[in-house]
Amino acid sequence: MKQPDDLSTYEEEQPHSIRIFLQNAGLRGESWVKRFTEAGYDDDTFFIKPVTKKELSEIGITHPGHVNAILREIDSLPQFSLPSRVPKNVRDWLQGLNLENYFELFSEAGYDSENGIASLVALIDDDDDKHCKMSLRDIGIEKPGHLKKLEMGIKAIAYPSAKDRAITKAKLAIDKMAIVQQCDESIEEWQFWTSLIEKYLKPDSQHYSKLDFLSST
């Protein structure tokens, strides 16, 4: 399966919507869709692929027949992993995961600093698989589907190479130049109109004010 460059391509590449996925598993009805969406499996089936029997029990699915039907359907889904990327900051990273609504929680937890991305990567502990999810829960993330997506997102963060850092630095410099140029142009425009008013409009305005005064007497 072709790996999407970012989450904006999921819609056209996703194998099924959550509703169709559940229907294929023989589970029809709004109650099933609601159960999955409320658990954070609310955008596509890419992030359902790694779901385990234990994780299904966490969202209240324990009936053996239902569990087996869902797991069989999960097995039929294509393999998926997030492509590595170099986010500019935590907000950019969350936007890439379609989870920007969590930025305030990450900000309150101190992940909005310059070292925010490095702090996220530090959550991955190869010796403790539960460390990352526990840390995300401490931040205030509760939905199992979003926890899984965020964990996968952290693992997909790539450390910027020298080339990546140079590109980022160049973009920042260009943006800064554009802002300065815009400010300079605004000042020049303001100076032009000010001089025009001083030279042509103010004398006339005084003249008109005298005429108005005479006409009113």
N, C-alpha and C positions, 0 to 999 in steps of 0.2 A: 504494500500500500504506500502511495506517495505521501511523504511527510509534509504537512502544511507548514508554511513559513511562519505563520502566526495564527492566532485564534480567529481572525477575521475570515479565514478560509474554511473554518469548520462547517459552516452552514451548507456549503456546496459539496463538502466531502463526507459529511457524517453519514453513516450507514442507515441509521434510523433515528426518528424522534423517540423520546421516552415512551410516548403513547403507543407507537407502532411496535417498539421493542417489547413492551408488556403484552400487547395483543398477540405477538408471535409466540410469547411464552404461555399463552392461553389465559392470561390474566386481564380481563376486560373490566371496564368501569372506572368512573372518576376517582373512586376511593384509592385505587392502586396508583394512579397518576399522582394524586395528591400526596400519598405517602412518600413517593420517591422525590417529588419536587420539594416538599417540606424538609426532606433530609439533605437537600443540596445537590441532588442529581437532577438539575433543572434546565440544562441547556442542550446536552446531546449525550450520546451513548459512549463517547470516547473514554470518559472517566468511570464508566461502569465496568469496563473490561477487567480491572484488577480486583473487583469486589469479591470478598470471600464469604463463606458461610457464616463466620463469626460477625462480619460487618452487616450482613443481612439481619442477623438476630438483633443487632444494635438498633435497627430501625423497625423492629417489631415483626419481622418475618421469620417465623419459627416453624410453621407447618411443613413437615418433610416434603409433601407433594409440591407446595409452592416453592420451597427452597430449591428443590431439584430442577423444577421447570425453569426457574430463573438462571440457575447455574448452567444448565444446558444451553440456554439462549446466549448467555455470556460467552460460552466457549465458541459459539459460532461467529462472534464478532471479530473483526480484524484486529491484529496486534497494533497497539498505539503507544507512542511515547512522545513527550513534548520535545520539540526541537530546541537545541541549546541557543540561547540568545544572551546579549549583554545589555541589560536594562540600564537606563540613565539614572534611575533612582527607584525608590520603593513604589511611588505612585505610578510610574511608567510600567513597572513590573506587574502591579495589580491590574492596570488597564489591559495589559496583554493577556491576562487571565479572565477578563470580564468580571473582576471582583473589586473594582475601585471603591465600592461602597464600604469596604473594610479599611480604607486608608486612615480614617479617624482612629480606629482601634490600634493600628500599627503606629500611628503618630504618637498617641498617648503612651504607648509602650516604649517610645524612644527610637523607633526605626525610621524616623524621617530625617535623621542627620546625614552628613556626608558619608559616614561609614555604615549607613543602613543596610546596604546590599551585603557588605561583608559580614554584618551581624546576622543576617538571614542565613547566609551560607554556613555560618558557625553552628546553626541549629541542627545540621545534619551530623549525626554521630554514628559512625560505622559500627561501633560496638554496642549501640543501643538504638534499636529500630523505633522504640516508643518515644525517644527523647523529643523528636521534632513535633509530633502530634501533641505531646504533653505541653510543650512550650507554646504552641499555637492555641491550645485550649486556655492556657494561662492568659493569653492576650484577650480572649473573649470569643474565639471562633468555636462554634458548637456543632454546626451541621456537618455530619460525616462526609458528605460529598464534597463540600468546600474544603474540609480538612485534607482530604485526599488530593484535591486539585492543587491546593497551596503547597503541599508536601512535594508533589511532582514538579510544581513550578520552581521550588527552591532547588531541587536536584538538577533542574535544567539550566540554572543560572551559570553562565560561562564567565570566567575571569577575563576581563578585557586584555587583549594582547597589546603590544606596543603600537601596532597599526590602529587598533580600535581606539586606544587612548588619543592617538594623534588626530584621528577623524573627529572624535568628540570635542577635542580642544579647538580644532579648526571651525567646527559648527558653532561653538560658543563665541568664538572671535567674530565670525560673520554676523551672528545675531546681534552682538554688541555693537558692531559697526553700523548695522541697519538702524538700531535704536538711536545711536548718536547722530547719524545722518538725518534721521527723521526729526530729532530735536533741533538740530542746526537749521533745517529747512523751516521749521515752525518759527524759530526766532527771526530768521530772515524775512519770513512772510509777515510776522508781527511788526517788524521794523518798517517794512515797506508801507503797510497800511497806516501805521502811526504817522509816518512822514507825510503821507498823502492827506490824511485828515488835518494835520497841522498846517499844511500849505494851502489846501483848497477849501476844506469844509468849515474849519473853525472861523475864519474871517466871515464867511457867508452866514454862518449860524448866528454870529453876533449881529450882522446886518439884519437878518430876518427877525431877530429878537427885538431890535429897535423898531422895525416896521410894525410888529405885532403890538408893541407897547403904544405906538402912535395911533394905531387903529382902534385901540381899546379906550383911548382918552377922548 
